[in-house]
Amino acid sequence: MLTFLGDHLLDTGLCVYSGSVIDVLARAGVSEEATRSTLTRMTGRGLLRRQRSGRRMYFGLTERSKRILHDGAVRLWQTGAVNRDWDGTWTLLAFSLPGERQRERHDLRASLAWAGFGPVQGGLWIAPGAPDVSDLLSEHIRVFRGHADPSTDIGELIAGAYDLAALADRYREFRARWAGPEKITDPLAGKLLLVTDWLQIIRRDPRLPAEHLPADWPAAAAQELFRALNDGLTGPAAEIAAGLLDTLPDESEMPNKSEMPDKSLRPGPDGAAPGGRREKGGRDERAGASRQAPANSDTSFSSRSGASICGR
C-alpha cells in the first residue's frame, strides 16, 4: 500500500478512489478484503484521510503519511544502500521505559531499526553518522554523538549490534528473485512488487560504513539491479495507472475548498459514473455491487516476491 501511495499520490495533491486501489493491488495478487482492511487500518492510524464524492469514497494522504513516504523516497533514491561517506561519527541513544509500556518500547525499537540503530546492550543503541532522531525524542531518551576510542574494535562492535549475515542474505535473495529470465508481463504490478521488495530490505539496512563491511558485500550489486529494473518499468507502469486510476483534488490541500468543483453533481465523460473517470468493470460503492477482477490481472508476481504490499 505504501508503495502505491508513494508512486501515485505523493506530491500530486490528489485523492484516489478506493475501487481504483483495489483494482491496482489485485494485479499484484492482493485480495479486495486485504486492501479494504488496510485502507481502514491506515485511516484509523492517521495515515490516510477519507473524502467522499457522491457515492464514492476517496482516500488522500495525511501529513504523517507524507513524512513517512518522503523519508522512504530519500532512502530509495538519495542515500541508497551503500555508505561510502561515513566521517567516523557515531550516534548513541539510550532509553528507559517502564515495564507496563511494552507497546511503546516495541514501537521505539522498530523506529530505531528504521533509523539505522543497532542494540549494544540494554537500552543503549548506536548508529553510524548523525541520523535524525527528532521524532523519537522524549523524556525517556538521551542522545549523544562522538567518535569511538582508538582502542575500540569497530568491526567487533558492528558485528555485535547488527546481524550482518541476515542482511547480506536478503540482498542476495533479492538478486536471485529479480535477476532471472522471467519476463514481467504487467509493468504496474511488477513495479509495485519490485519497489516493495526493495524497501523491505533497505528499511532494515543501517547503512553501515562500507570500509567496515566484507569486501564482497552484496548491497551495491543488488541496488544496481533494482534501479535498472525500476527504470525500465516506470514509464509503462505510469501509462497503465493513468488509464486505471480515478482521482480528484484533495480538499485538504486546496486554498479555498469552496472553489473545488463538485464532481458528484455531474456525470463524467461518455457516461462515466459521477465523481471521476469511467467505471472499470462496473465497480460501484453501492451495497451488493459486484466486482470483476481486471481481465489482464496478473497475480503471478506474488509468488516471485515474498514482500507484503499491504501496510508497513
N, C-alpha and C positions, 0 to 999 in steps of 0.2 A: 504493500500500500504506500509506504513512504517513497519508494522508487517512482511509482506512478505520479504521486503528488509533486515530487521534485521535478519530474520531466515535463508535466503538463499544467501545473498551477502556479508554481513558484515564480514570483515577479511578473505575473501576467495580469493581475487584478481581476481574475475570473473565478467563478464558481462552476462546478461541474455536476451534471445531473447524476443521481445515484444509479440509474439504469445504465448510463454510459460506463461508469466504474465497473459495474457487474459484467458488462459485455467485454471490456478490455481484459479484466483479470480472468475471465472464463477462458480466454485464448491462451492463458498461461497455466491452465489447469486448476484454477481456484474456483470452488463452488460458490453459487449465489448465496447460500446460507452463511458461508465463512466470510464473504465480502460484506454482507449486511451486518453481521455481528461485529466485524472490525470497524465499520463506519460508526456504529452505535457506541462501541467502546472508546474509540478515539474522540468522539464528540463529548462523551462523559468525562474524559481526561483533559479536556480543554485543548485538544489538538486540531479539532475541526469545528466549524460553526455551520448551522443549518440556515438555509434561505429558501423560502417557498415561493413558487411562481405557478399560479393556477393549481392544478392537481399534482404538480411535480415538486420533488424535494431536491434541492441542490446543496452541495457542500463546498465550503470555502476554508481557506487556511486561517489560523489564528496567529497572533504574534509569537506565541510559544512554538508552534509548528514551523513557522518561518525561520526562527532562530535555529531549530534543530536541522532543518533542511539546508540552510546556508552553511552551517558547520559541516554537514556531510559533503556539500559541494566543495568546500575548501579541502577536505580530506581527499576527495576524489581527484581534483584537477590541479591543486596547487602544492600541497605538502607532499602528496604521493606516499608510496610505501617504502622509500629508501631515504635514509637520513645521512647525508654526507656533509652537513653544515653544522654539526654539533660543536659548541665552543667550550665544552668541558663543564658546563653548569648543570647542577642537579637541583631539582625542587623536592623538598621534603615536606610531607603533610602528615600531621599527627591528629588523630581524633579519638574522642572517648564519648560513647553514648550509653545511657542507662540500659540495663538488660531488657526492660519492657519495650524498648523502641527497636525491636528486631527488624520490622519492615523498613524503617528509616535507615538502619545500618545496611540492610541489603541494597537499597536504592543508592546509597552513598558509594558502596563498593562498586556497583555497576557503573556509576558515573566516573569514579576514579579510573576504572579499567578503560573506559572510553577515552578518557583524557590522557592515557598513556602511563598511568601509575602501576607499580607492582608492589606487593607487600614485602616488607623487610622483616618485621616482627611485630606482633600485637597490632596496635593501631597506627603503626608507622609505615608510610608508603613513600616510594620515590618515583621520580620521572625524570628523564633527560630533558635538558633545556628549561624553558620557563613557560609551561602550559598555562592557559588562562583558567584560573580557579575561582574567579569572582562569583560565579553562580553557585559555588559549593560552600562558600564561607558561612560560618555560623559561630555561635558562642562555644561550640564543642570542637572547633577545628583551629589548628595553628599551622601556619605555613612558613617555611624557611627556604632560603636559596643560598647555594655556595658551591665550592669545589671539594672534591674528595682529597683527603690527605694522601701524599705520595705512597704511604705505606699500605694503602687500600688496594686490594686486587679487584679492579673494576670488572674483569671477566667473571670472577667468582661472585661478585655482588649481583651482576646481571643474571647469572645462571640460577642464583638462589631466589630472585624476585620474579623471574619470568620463566614460563615453560617454552623454551626455545624449540625443543623437538616438536611439540604440538603445533607451534606457529609455522615452522618450516614445512611440516606435513600438509598444512592447509594450503599453502602456496603450491606445493607440488600436485596436490589433488585438484586444484583449480585448473592447472595446465592440462592434467590428464582428462578432465571433463570437457574442456573447450578447445583443445588443440587437435582433436580428432578430425577425421574426414567427413563427419556428418554435416549435411547441408542444412542451414537454418531456413526453413520454409516460410516462417511467419516472422518478419523483422520486428514487429511490435512486441510480440510475446518474447522473442529472442532477446531483445534489448532489455526488457523488464527483468528477465531471469538473469541475464549476464550482469547487469549493474547490481541487482540484489545480491547475487552470489559474491561479487567482489566486495561490496560493502560489508557483508557478514565477516569477511576476512580482515579487511583493514580496520574495522571498528574495534577489533581485538588485538591489533598490532600497535605496540607502544612506540614504534619508530625509534628503535634503539640505534645508537651510533654505529654506522657501518664499520668503523675501524675496530669495534669490539665484537663483531659477528664473524662467523666462519667465512672463509674465502668463497665457498660455493653457496652462499645464502641465496635462496631461490626467489626472493621478492622481486628483483629487477626484471627477470625474465617473465615472470607472471604478469607484472604490470605492463610490460611491452605488449604481451598478447592481449590483455584486456583492452588497452587503448586502441589497438589495431582493429579488433572486432567491433568495438563501440563506434569507431569512425565509420566503418562500413555499414552499420545498422541504423545510424542516426537519421539519415535522410529518408530512407524507405519507411521507417517507423513513424516519422513525423507525417508523411503523406497519408498513411493509414489512419492515424489518430485524427487528422484534420477532417476526414470524412465520417468518423465514428463518434466523436465527442460532441455532446450537446452542452454548451456553456452559455453563461450570461455574466454580465458585470457584477462584481462583488460589491454589494451595497455598503459594506463597512469601509471600503476604500474610495468611495465616491465623495467629493467635496460637499455636494448637496444631493441627498437622496431623492428629493422631490423632482430632480431633473432626470432621474432614471426612467427610461421608457417602460411602461407596463406591458411586458410581453404576454402576460396572461390574458389580455383583452383582445388580442388579435391572433388569427391563425398564422402559422408560418408559411413559407413559400411552398407552392404545389400541394397544399392541403396538409402540411406538416402539423403536428399537434401543437396547441398553444404553448408558448413558453420556450421554444427552441427549434432545433432542426427537425427534419423528418424523422419519424419513429423508425428505429432499426428493428425489424422483425415484429412490429406491432406492440412494442413494450409500452405498458401503461402502469401508472401507480394505483389505479383503482383496484378495489378488493376483487379478488378472483381472477384478475388478468393473468393470462398465461405468458410464459417467456420461452422463446425459441432460441437455442444456442446459435451463435453465428455459424453460417454454413461452412466458412473456412476456419472455424475454430480449431486450433492445433494444441492439444494438451500433451503432446509427446515431450515438451520441454520439461515437464515436471519430473520426469524420470532422469533427465540429463543433469539437473542441478538439484542438490539437496537443500538449497536455501529456501527459506519460507518467505513468501512475498507479502503475507498479511501481517502487518503490525511489526513493531520492533520491540 
